[in-house]
């Protein structure tokens, strides 16, 4: 498998190195997808998209993306992690990475999902890697949407120092502000343009309404793998290069540039599934 770099800007797709593997034409044609009911919808082989939200979000954040994927004939499941979104009342100090991995495993089981395109946003890149480690034969494609790709050196969102066993100072300072010692708030540490452009008033209002606490343990738990995680699976990293405030670092997305990966550069904000759902859907459909 070869690494690819793709840019999708202003509705245009430019293949910079090599066409995405396994698109077979149908995936590329799906870039012209319209909303349900339109006559020019192009379908591709049926997949079950499981979309996993990042920190502070919930399954609600994908709702603008769903119609485009369903219009192409696919099934979509958007679970909400324990302690987040409409399940915010379940937050506890012991809710961590394994809890969220089990949340996704349960959602997949009860949706009877197969031929899965498993998509993770932000630090849920760690979560989907844990899920893929368990359900390797059911994963058709693993997608890290501007997400942390865990490696042997980076197995958690926040790593302890290898020599001292201590967390970094920035994390200790942030933790001092957590409600009840474990509830993380987006608004305590980031401006809204971390997610969407500051002039995007519609989505800013939604974020102010729906972002919730997030259990800190999901950031500090280190991923334990038995079957190699993303190794050997068909996988893509989509880097949101339209993000102007603190674009995701190479420490997060850099592994996606290595051989064996599809690397896609998409001209959208970090929450592109809210700001540009059609463009994000096109990028996802190009993979199936």
C-alpha positions, 0 to 999 in steps of 0.5 A: 500500500502506498501513502497518498496525499489528497487535497480537497479545496472549494469543492475540487479534488486534486490528486497530488500523488496517487489516487486513493486505493480501493475507490474503484471509481465509485468512491470518487464519483460519490464526490458529486453526492446530493441530499436525499431525493436528488436524482444524481446520487451515486451509490457505492458498495454498502458500508456501515459508518460508525462515527465516534465523536471527540472530547466534549462532543456527543453523537449529535455532532455528526447529524449534518453529515448523516444525510449525505452518507445515507443518500449514498446507500450506507448505514450510519451509527453515531454513539455517544460516549459515557459521560458526554452529550445526552449521557453526561449524567453518567460521568464518574471518576472511573469513566475512562478509555476502556469505558469508551471502547466498550461503548463503541463495541456495544453500539456496533454489536446492537447495530449488528454492524459489519463492513464497518468504516470506523471514523474517530475525531480528535482524541477518539483516535485512541478509542477507535484503535482499541475498538479495531484491535477487538473487531479486526475482521469487521473493520473495512476502513479505519479513518482518523479525522484530524485525530490522534493516531496512537503509536508505541511512543504515544499510547494516550492523549497525555503521557507520563514522563518515561523516567519520572512517571510524572505528568507534564506540568501543563496537564497538572495546571489544567487538572487543578481547574477540573470540576470535582477533580476529573470533569474537563471543560472545553471552555476553560482552556480553549477559544471556540475557534479551536473547533470552528471559525470565530465568525461561524455564529450558527455552529458556535451557538450549537457548541455553546449549547451542547458541549459537555464535561469530558472524563479526564481518565479517557485522556490519561489511560494508556491504550493496551493492544493485543492484536496490533491496533490499526496495524495491517488494516486499511486506514486513512488519516484526514488532516483538517488543513483549513484549521487556522487556530492550533492545527493538529500537530505532527505528533497527532497526525504525523504517523498517517504520513507513513507507508501503508496509510492514505493521507488526505488533506481536507480544507475544512476546520477541525469540526468540518463535519459541522461547517462543511458536511458535504465536503467531509462526506465526499472525502469519506465516500471516496474511501469506499 
